[in-house]
Amino acid sequence: MIVIPARLASTRFVNKILADIGGVPMFVKTAQLASKCDDVVVACDNEDILQIAQKFGIKAIMTSKAHDSGTDRINEAVKKLGLKDDEIVINLQADEPFFEEKNLSKFKDFTSQRINDGAFMTSCLKFASSEEAQNPNLVKVITDINDYAIYFSRSLIPYPRSRCDLYKAHIGIYGYSVSTLAQFCALTTKDLENIEKLEQLRAISSAKKIAMLEINSQSIGIDTIDDLRVAANKFGFKSTLL
């Protein structure tokens, strides 16, 4: 199952999940994409979001406004849905409306395999230029020889004491089993998470293994109005916000 956390509040881009993507709210566009690959539910914290989802024929479930992260929100939704412990759950961020269907299917298969092999959770990366990596809204990741994440940061990692032309850019998608999702939400190692505002650091701090899938993707995560403008130019859609 694919669960999309849809929190209305956003500091960098107010109500960004409602941003107009060619006449469709962004979280709806993301859900429509995801529904081509698997069953989808939107985990929301606002009645208006629930009603919009239902208007577009998308399954949605209300969750608490008090969650620290999207993963905590998804955990509540999964419990309400009564999914089995070994079922795979994909956490697709509401601000990834251009994540390719083929990559989503590939990631589902990767998650099933790596969770069975002992990974705690999974995520994705793609390569970015040194210029792109300067943007703090683009989260970077470094990995070990087995493609497990070592660290995530909004800063440049690795720091280029010598030439570094390509960086590994994190993509906002995660995979777990229902069981490891519950374990993640029970972790108390939140110091780094709170500093960088990156929830996956909770797992890293607890020495949990995050298996990373490298993909080729043209997707753009929409964190700011500038991201929306770049995406509109790239994918050729109109928005009432531009």
SVG drawing of the C-alpha trace seen along z (x, -y; Angstrom):
<svg xmlns="http://www.w3.org/2000/svg" viewBox="-17 -34 58 46">
<polyline fill="none" stroke="black" stroke-width="0.4" points="0.0,0.0 1.1,-3.6 0.3,-6.1 0.7,-9.8 1.1,-12.0 -0.8,-15.3 -0.2,-17.9 -1.7,-21.2 0.7,-23.4 4.0,-24.3 6.5,-26.9 8.5,-27.4 5.5,-27.2 2.1,-27.9 -0.5,-25.2 1.8,-23.8 0.0,-20.4 -2.9,-22.4 -0.7,-24.1 -2.3,-24.2 -0.7,-21.7 -2.5,-22.2 -5.9,-22.6 -5.4,-19.8 -4.2,-20.2 -0.6,-18.9 -1.5,-16.1 -4.2,-14.9 -1.8,-14.9 0.6,-12.8 -2.2,-10.3 -3.4,-10.0 0.2,-9.1 0.6,-6.6 -2.8,-4.9 -1.3,-3.6 1.0,-1.3 -0.9,-0.3 -3.7,-1.0 -3.4,-4.5 -4.6,-6.3 -4.0,-9.9 -3.2,-10.4 -4.4,-13.9 -4.8,-16.2 -7.5,-18.6 -11.1,-18.1 -10.8,-20.2 -8.1,-17.9 -10.3,-14.9 -13.1,-16.4 -10.9,-17.4 -9.6,-13.8 -13.1,-12.4 -14.1,-14.8 -11.4,-13.3 -12.3,-9.7 -9.2,-9.2 -9.3,-7.3 -8.3,-9.4 -8.1,-8.9 -8.0,-11.6 -4.9,-11.6 -3.8,-13.7 -2.4,-17.2 0.3,-16.6 2.6,-14.2 6.3,-15.1 6.7,-13.7 4.9,-12.2 6.1,-8.8 4.4,-9.1 1.2,-10.2 1.4,-7.2 1.8,-4.8 -1.4,-6.1 -3.2,-5.6 -1.8,-2.1 -3.0,-1.1 -6.5,-2.4 -6.4,-0.3 -5.4,2.8 -2.7,3.9 -0.6,7.0 2.9,6.7 4.6,8.0 2.8,5.8 5.0,3.3 4.1,-0.3 5.4,-3.0 5.5,-6.6 5.3,-8.9 5.5,-12.6 2.6,-14.8 5.1,-17.2 6.4,-14.6 3.7,-14.9 6.2,-14.1 7.7,-10.9 7.7,-8.5 5.4,-5.5 8.2,-3.1 10.4,-4.3 7.6,-3.9 7.1,-0.3 10.8,0.4 11.0,-1.0 8.1,1.2 10.0,4.3 13.3,3.0 11.6,2.4 10.1,5.9 13.5,7.5 15.6,5.3 13.2,5.5 13.2,9.3 17.0,9.2 17.2,7.3 17.0,3.6 15.1,1.5 13.7,-0.8 14.4,-2.0 14.6,-5.2 15.8,-6.6 18.5,-8.8 19.6,-10.3 22.7,-12.2 22.8,-16.0 25.4,-18.5 27.5,-20.5 25.5,-23.6 22.2,-21.9 23.6,-20.6 24.2,-24.1 20.4,-24.4 19.7,-23.6 16.2,-22.4 17.8,-19.6 18.7,-17.0 21.9,-15.1 22.9,-11.6 26.1,-9.6 26.1,-5.8 28.4,-2.9 29.7,-0.2 26.5,1.8 24.2,-1.2 23.1,-1.8 22.7,-5.4 25.4,-6.8 24.0,-10.3 21.5,-12.8 21.9,-16.6 20.8,-19.9 24.5,-20.9 27.0,-19.7 28.0,-16.1 30.7,-15.1 32.4,-18.4 34.4,-19.1 38.0,-19.5 38.8,-18.1 36.8,-18.2 33.3,-16.7 31.2,-17.0 28.2,-14.9 26.3,-14.6 23.7,-12.0 20.3,-13.8 17.7,-12.2 14.2,-11.7 11.2,-12.0 10.0,-8.4 10.4,-5.7 9.5,-2.0 9.0,0.1 7.1,3.2 4.2,2.4 6.4,3.9 9.5,1.7 7.3,-1.3 5.9,-0.9 9.5,-0.4 10.6,-3.6 7.9,-5.5 8.9,-4.1 12.5,-5.4 13.5,-8.2 16.7,-9.2 15.5,-12.6 18.3,-15.0 19.7,-15.0 16.1,-14.8 15.2,-18.0 18.3,-19.9 18.2,-19.1 14.4,-18.6 14.9,-15.3 12.9,-12.4 15.1,-9.7 17.9,-10.7 15.9,-9.2 16.7,-5.8 20.3,-6.6 20.9,-7.7 19.6,-4.4 22.0,-2.4 19.1,-1.2 19.9,-0.4 18.3,-2.4 18.8,-0.8 19.1,-3.3 18.0,-2.7 19.7,-4.7 17.3,-5.8 17.3,-8.1 14.5,-10.5 13.4,-13.9 11.1,-14.4 11.1,-17.7 10.0,-17.8 8.0,-21.0 9.3,-22.6 9.1,-26.3 7.3,-28.5 10.5,-28.6 10.4,-24.8 6.8,-25.1 8.0,-27.6 10.8,-25.4 8.5,-22.4 5.9,-24.4 8.6,-25.3 9.9,-21.8 6.7,-19.8 4.6,-22.4 1.6,-23.0 -0.1,-26.2 -0.7,-27.2 -2.8,-29.9 0.1,-30.6 2.5,-31.7"/>
</svg>
